[in-house]
Each structure stands twice: as C-alpha cells, then as structure tokens.
C-alpha cells in the first residue's frame, strides 16, 4: 500500500542523527524520496540500507549550501514538496553573563538563520514549480518560556516559532504551509551528554521526571509529529508550533537559578 508521501520529494537537514535521522527514515518508509543533509558523516549512516534516502553533506546555516541542497533535491528527486529544517546546535548551558557575542552569532546562524534560508529558498522553489508544499522547522519548548535551555538557544527557538508564523502570513495564497515542532526532552546527540551523566550517576530513571509522563522522549515520537505536519492530514494547519513534550510546558517547572546578588542560606 502506498504511503502518505508516495511520489513526494523531501529535504531533511540535521539528518545525521537523532530527530533528523528518525524523520528522514520515516518519510522514506512512507514512500518519499528523501535528500538527507548534515555537516557530519552520520548522514551516510542515516541513508545506508534505506531505499529512497540520498545523503549529502552541507551546512544548514550557509546560504550557498542551502541553495545547493534545494537544487540537488530538484535534480535528484524531480522537485521539492516537503522541507524539514531541523539542523540545530545547543550551545551548552552557560549563563547569559558568560556568553559572548560570537557564541550567539554561531548559534543563531544555524538555529534561526538556517530555517529562514530553508523557507526563503525552499518556498521559492515551490512557487516556481507552481505547487503547494509544506515546510516544518524544529523549534523547542525552550522557545516558549525560560527553564528549558540556555539563553542563546532559547532565544533562537523563540525566533523559529515567530518565523513560521510570519512566513505563513507572508506566503498567504501560495498553498505553502509553514509550521514548527517544539520537542521536549528527547534522547539525541545534542542531549546525550545529559543522559550519559545521569546514567553514570545512577539517576537515569529521573530523566524526564518534570513532565507528567515522567520520561524522556524518543526521536521517532518527534518524527511522527513532523510527518503529520508535512502530510495532507494537516492540510488546515498553518503558522502553528506543535508542542511534543509529554506535557512539560503545561507548567514548565524548573529550579530557578540564584539571581545576581542573592545569597543562599
């Protein structure tokens, strides 16, 4: 039986591991031809043994690389119907007084300018082809409010949420839908150090305990949400940030760090 994406051409950035890898493989399993892109050689592993996935090295924060990705998808796959702008970096957890301008610039280049470039060039390709399409960007619960990420990371993801809202309006009448997915705690390459540290301390079972489901998530649980947003099942969903976090952001509980000048007794 044909899948939801049979005959569709899909581009996935940040496909070398984690959410990007799981999503690329899910699209392919549902009939899509997928161009999987990453700066690491992990993208080759993503494609290995999976019919319909083509691997490409590229930087999602580079305009030259993004235009090359779009061109490659059109050449190899006959067009472009879906883009998942997923590539991102965490920047660690330094405080706002400890981050440099260069730290912010590097992180914003990938996490926010990257999705902008995917929308700019991807939407143009869709418009040129005269076809509707779907663009999904990876935001985060950290973009909703404080307590789920470092300052630069959180600001970048808040920017992604507003970006998809603005882009959806800018593309009115085009048939191109632009949405975001906001993952909670998911075990990926980005979060692996936190998982490894917790497990080394014998506290692996406490990961995700702040959300109502009391567990961390798996990449496939985000991939299925992305596939929904990209599919015809979400044909009336546009300019939306879909939160997939086991209920964490229903309250966003966190231990507030000690403020400047505050004393612990």
N, C-alpha and C positions, 0 to 999 in steps of 0.2 A: 504494500500500500504506500502511495506517495506521501511524503511528509509535508509539514506545513510550509517548508521552504524549498520544495522541489522546483528546480529551474531558476532559483534566485542566486544572485551574486552577493556575497557578504565580505566585508572587510572588518577584521578584528585587530586592534592594536593592543600592546601589552599581552600578547598571546603566548609568551614564553613559559608561563607557569600560572598557577592559581586560577583566579576567576576567568582570565582571558583564555587560558588553555581549555578549561571546562566548557566555556561558551562556544569556542571555535569547534570543539568536538561535538557539542550538542547540535549546532547548526548543521554540521556535516551529516550527522546521523539522521537529520530530518530532511535531507535531500539537497542542501545548499552546496554551492561551490564556494569555498572559503579561502580568502587570502589572509593568512595569519602572519602578523608582523610583530617583531620585538627587536630590541637592541642586543639581546643576548642570544647565544646559540641554543638556548632552551626551546626556541621556536621550531628548530629542526625536530626535536623530540615530540613536540606537540603534533607535528604533521606526520611523523613516522607511523606507518601502518594504518593510516586513516585516509581512505579514498576521498577525494574531493577537497582535501586541505593542501594548500600550497604555502610553503614557508618563504618568508622574505625578511631580511634584516633591514631595520630602519628606525629612525628616531622620531617619535610622535610629536616632539616639540620643535622639529625642524621643518620649516615650510617647504624647502626643497625636497625633503624626504616624503612629506605628506603628499605633495603633488605627484611624486614618483609612485607612491602606493596606489593612489587613485588611478593613475594611468595604467599601472600593472594589472589592477583588478579589471579594468575595462578591456585591456588587451587579452588577458588570460581567460576571463570569465564572461566576456561579451557585454559588460555593463556593470552597474553597481546599484543594488536595490536596498541594501542594509549596511549601515556602519555602526560598529560598536567601538566608541572611543574610550578605551578602558585603561590605557597606559597611565601609570602614576608612580610617584615616589613618596616616601613618608617624611623624610627629613628628620626623623628621630623625635625626641621629646624635650629639647632644650627650652628653657623659659624665654619669654619674649624679650627680656633684657640681655639674653645670651646669644640671640640670633643676629647674624649680620645681614646687611642688605644683599650681599652675594648669596647667602643661604636662601633668602626669599626669592630672589630672581631665578635661581636654578630650579626651585620647586615650582614656582608659578609657570615657568616655561613649559614644563611637562604637564602639570596637573590642570592648568587653566588655559594657557595659550594652545596647548595640544588639542583639546576638544574644540576650541574656537577654529583652529585650522581644519580640523576634520569636518566641521559644519560648513565652513566657508567653501572649501574646495569640493567636498562631497555633495553638498546641496547644488552647487553649480553644475556638477556632472549630471546629477539627476534632472535638473532643469533643462540642460542642453539635450538630454535624451527624451525630454517630454514625458517622463514617467514619475509617478508618485514614489515615495521611498520612506524609509524610517531610519532615524539616527538616534542612538542611545548613548548617553555619556555616563561614566562612572563618577558619581559624587560620593557622599558618605553621610552617616549620621553625624559625623564631626562637623559637617557643614550646616547643621540645623541649630546647634547651640553648643556652648562650651562643655568640656568634660569628656570628650571622646577622641582628642588628638592634640598635637602640638599647634602653636599659633599659626604658623605659615600654612601647614597642611589644612587646618580647619578653615582658614580664610580662603584657600584655593578651592575647597569643596563647596563652600557657600557661594563662591563665584560661579561654579559649574551649575548649581541649582538655578541661579538667576540667569545664566547664559542660556539654558534650554528654554526658560520661559520667554526671554527676549527673542531668541531665534524663532520660536514657534510663531510669535507675533509677526516678526519680520518676513516670514515665509508664508504669510496668510494667502490662501487661494492656490497654493502650489501643489497641494496634496502631499507635501513632505511633513511628516510628523517628527518632532524633536522632544525626547524625554530623557529623564535621568533615573538611575537606580542608586539608592542610598544604602549600601551594606552596613551592617553592624559588625560585630567581631566575627571574622572569618579566618580560618587557618589557611594562610597563603604564604608566599615567600616574604612578603612585607611584614607579616605578623609572626613569622616563625621564631624569631629571637625571643619574643614574649612567651610563646608556647613552650619553647625549649627550656627557658629559665624556670617557668612554673613547674614543669615536669621534673627538672633537676632538683627542685626543692620539695618534691613530693606533693605539690599543690595543683597538679594538672586537672584534678576534678573540680577545682574552684574557678576555672576559666569559664567566663560567661555567666557567672553566678549573679550578676547585677540585672540580668534580663529575666522576665517572667518564665521563660522556658528553661532557665538555669543551665544553658550550654552554649558553646560556641557553634558557629555555623560552618557548613562545607561549601566549597566553591560551586558545586552543582546547584545548590539552593539559590545562589545568585544567578547562575546561568539560566535557570528556568524562568526567573523573573525577567531577565533581559530578552529571552526568546519570546515571552508573552508580549512585551512592549514592542518588539520588532514585527510581530505577526499581525495578520488580519483580524485576529481576535481582539486586538487593541485598536481597531480602526477609528474609534472615537476618543482615544486617549492622546492628548497632545499638551505639551508645555507642563508636564507633570513630573514630580520627583517621587518615585515609588520607594517607600522605606521597607527594607527587608532586614529586620534586626531583632526578631523574636520579642518585640515589644519594649526594647530598651529605651527608645526615645519617647515612649509614653510618659516617662518621668525623668529620663536622663539622670539617674542618681550617680553621684560621684563624691569622693572626698575632696573638699575644696583645699587647695594648697595654701599654706600660710602666706598671708599678704605681706607686702613691704612694710617693715616696721612693727609687725605683730610679733608677740612673744609667746612661746609655748610654756605653760606652767606645769 
